[in-house]
Amino acid sequence: MEFTEAASDPGTARPGGRTARVRAAVLGATADVLAEQGFAHLDLADIARRAEVGKTTVYRRWGTVTGLVTDLLLDMAQQSVPRTETGSLLGDLTANARLVRRTLADPRQGALFKAVIAAAGSDPKAAQALYGFYAARVDEWAPCVEQAAARGEVPAGTDAHEVIRATSAPLYHRLLTTALPLDEADADRAARAAAEAARAGAYVREEGAA
């Protein structure tokens, strides 16, 4: 976990002792409000009350509600389960998809992600925090595709990051656009589709592409 005393840039130094306990309490309260009421109801004074810490502490260390969301997403990215390496592309993508599915299907976590995604649509800083969270998770899992390329499972030049994004995209689409449940079969289907598309060369970078 990372954290800084500067209100303008939360989450860039490693806390310990009381600082860590305060951060955990504040981020826990922030997650509760996001899951229960959404981004619009985040209020620094209310978060301080819920976390049972001084209001001045919250204002000084996080500064804004966006600062709270940024640090929460940083903490979530750092505590996410590390990638699984099964020795096959399909196995690795299935592990990734099932992890995403478990998170989004959880009533509290799913509601939290919906709230942050909604906030990102209107708050540029929340959007940057969300992009950073997903970039960290995609970076964590991209080596699975790179290893698959080294084994000859997918063509050379396959964009590993795009394959990982494609694996979770159907699950987020289902979460945000339907009231249908997310089950393990949905995760397995998303993984199979991404793996088959990757093997067929759908994610090979075009010549000259970045």
Summary of the structure (lengths in Angstrom):
residues: 210
radius of gyration: 18.9
end to end distance: 31.6
largest distance: 56.6
contacts: 653
relative contact order: 0.12
helix: 70%
strand: 1%
